[in-house]
Amino acid sequence: MSGRLRGKVALVTGAARGIGKGIATRFALEGAAVGVVDLQAEACQAVVNEIEAAGGKAVALAADITDEGQVESLVRRAEGVFGTVTVLVNNAAVMPAGAVHETAAADFDRCVAVNLRGTFLMCRAVIPGMLEVGQGSIIHMSSVTGILGLPGLAAYSATKAGLQGLARAMSTDYARRGIRVNCVAPGTIDSPMLHDFLAAQQNPEPLRQQFDAMHPIGRVGQIDEVASVFVFLASDEASFVTGATYTVDGGLSVKGEQPQD
């Protein structure tokens, strides 16, 4: 790899599997020291072991990002190992299925707590250090569901749209203080979250084929295709980019089509 993130200290939430793991491992390959954040301690450590085996630097930070005290603690631990956090990826998310009348209040609350409140808490914990050193890149993992609104994902879509609004507001607050804030909005990605979603459906294979077909590029995306955009936004190459939402969706948001029931 090119070392585009050499000297950066990054935290990636939801990094024990899927897209989060892909981002964490790519960051490490590009030279960043990476804090691997997730609820699952053993899975966090497994990712760290992979990174270290490849010659990278990482630390496992098992924590619940909906808990303010745990968030503050994990950031302090990362700072103690690697120094000031200069890159934050807010990737952790839950995705309850259902239209509004099919969604339990507890599931909606959990979705907001992880996807939105957890992001807020992580940002609030790292921003003071970024302000002190005069630099930082914060990247929220949004989704095309926050743009289009795919059927059966009311709570998830609401939180992913909220992240875009949060990024725009944060970008104006911190643009002149050295901190850039952006969003990435993937389309359907061949990831564990997609696999879990399909497994819960009555007819998963036809739906998977619909997901492939609805993207103008003719297929769902791959994890590394998303991770590459995060590398760019975390790097100094994106020094004039803030307040943006990058769609990584094979043209889905342009075409605007959705899978049918």
N, C-alpha and C positions, 0 to 999 in steps of 0.2 A: 504493500500500500504506500501511499504518497506522504504520509505523515501530516495530513492537512489539519489535524487537531492536536498536534504536538504542543504540550504545555497547558492544555485545557484540563480542567477538573469537571467531570460531568456526573450528574445523577440522572438515572433513568428509572422511572417507576413502572411497575408491572413488568419487570424485566426478567422474570423467571422462565418465561416461555414466549412463543409467538413473535409478534412484531417487536415487542419490547426487548426480548432477548436478541433479536436480529440487530436492533439499533445499538444495544450495549456492546455486542461483539464487534460491530463495524467501527464504533467509536474507539474501542481499544486498539483495533488494527490500525486505525489512523493516528494513533499516538496519544489519545486521551487517557487519563486515569479515571476509572469508572466506578461509581457507586451503584451496585446492583440492588434495587429496592423492590421488595415484594413481601407479601404476607408469609410465603412459604420459605422457611429458613433453609431447609435442605436443598430446595430447588435453587435458591439464590446462590448457595455455596457451589452447587454443581456448575452454574454458569461462570462463576469466578474461577473455578478450577479449569474450565475450558479456555477462558481468556488467558490465564497464567500459563497454561500449557503451550499456548501459541505465542508466548513472549510478551503479553500485555500486562497491564497493572489494573487490579480491581479489588474491591472489597464488598463483602456481602452485608447488606443492611436490611435485615428482616424487620418489617414494621407495618402497622396499620395506618395508612395515610389519612384516615378519617379521624384519627386521634391526635389532637394538637400536641400533647406532650411527647408522643412517640415521634412525630414529625420533627419537632425541635431537637430531640435526642439524636435522630439519625443524621440530621444535617451537621450537628456538632461532631459526631463520630467521623463523618466523612472529612470534615475540615481538619480533625486531629490527625488523620492518616495522610491526606493529600494536600491540604491547604484550602484556600478559598474556592468555593464552588463557582465556576464561571459559565457552566452550561447546565440547564435543567430541561429534561424532557418529561412532560406530564402525560404519560401513556396509560397508566392504570385505569381500568374501566370495567364496569359490569354492564350486561346487555339483557335486561328482562324483555321477554317477548310479549306482545299483546297490544291491542288498541286500548284507548283510555278506559272503556268500561270493563275491559278484561284484565286490567292491571291492578293488583292489590296496592293499597296505600303504602304498605311496608316495603314493597318492591320499588315503588316510585321513590320513596325516601332514601332507600339504599343506593339507588342509581344516582340521585343528586348528591348524596354524601360522598361517594367515591369519585364520580366523574367531575363534579363541580367543586364541592367543598374541599375535597382532597387536593385538587389543583390549587385552589386558593391558599390552603395551609402551606403547601410546598413552596409556592411563590413567596409568601410572606416570610418564610424561614430563610430563604437564600438571598433575597433582595438586599438586606443590609450589607452583607459581605460583598455583593456585586457593586453596590454603591461606593463602598470603601475603596475598592480597587479600580473603579471607574469603567468596568466592562462586564458584559454578560449577555448571554443568549438564552431566552426562554422559549420553548416550543411546545405548544399544546397539541395533543393528538385529537383532532376533530374527526369528521367523517362526512361523506357525501350525504348521509342521512340528515345532517344538519342543514343541508342545502335543498335537497329534494324532498326528504321525508318518505322513506320507504315504508310500505304497509306493514303493520304489526309491530312497530318499534317506536311507539309514542314517547315513552320516557327517555329512551336512549337518544332519539332524535332531538328532543328538547334540550338535553344536556350538551349534546355535540354542537348545536346551534349556539348555546350559551357560551361555550368555550371560544367561539369566534368573536362574540361580542366582548368577552373578557380580554381577549388578545388586543382588540382594537383600542379599548379603553386603556389598558396597560401601556400600549405602545406610545400613546400621547403623554402619559404620565412620566415615562422614563426615557424618551427618545434623546433628550438633551443631557442625560446623565449616564450615557454609555451602555444602556441596556436595551437590546432589541427583543421584541416579543412577536412571535408569529404562530400560525397554525398550519398543520398539514391535514388535509381531508382526503383520506384514501377512499377508493371504491371498494369493491369486494376483493379481499386478499385471501390467498390460499394459506390460511393460518388456523391454529387451534380454535379460535373463536368461531370461525366459519364452520369448522368441523362440528363443534358443539351445537351450533345453531341448526345445522342440517340434521344432526342425529335426533333432534327433538321433533322433527317434522314427520308426518305420516308417509310422505312420498319424497324422500330426500334426493334421489338420483335425478328425477326430472327437474327438480328445483335447482340442483347444481348446474344442470345443462342450461337452464334459463339464465342463471347468473353469468355463465360464460357468454351466452349469446347476447345479453343485453348491453355488454360493453362493446362499443364500436371497434375496439382493437381485436375483439373476438375471443377474449379469454379473461379470467380473473387475474389479478396481479400477484406478484411474488414478493415475499417479505423483503428481500434485498433491494427491490426496486423502490420500496418506501424508505428503507434505511438510507439509501443514497441521497434522498432529498433532505433528510435530517442532518446528514454529514455536511451538506452544503450550508444549511441554515445555521448550524453550529459553528461553522468555520468563519474566518475573517474574509473569505470571498463574498459573504453575504453582508458586508459592512453597511450597505445602503438599503437593506431590506428590513422593514419593520411594519407591523400592523397588517401583514398580508396573510391570506389563506391560499396555500398551494394545494390544488387538487391533483391527486395522483390516482387517477380513476379510469384510465384507458378511454377517456372521452365520454364517460357516462353522464356527467353533469351537463355536458353540452347537448347530448342526445336527449336526456331527460326521460328515458324510459325506465320502467320498473317491472320486476317480475310479477306475474299475475297469479292469483290464487287458483 
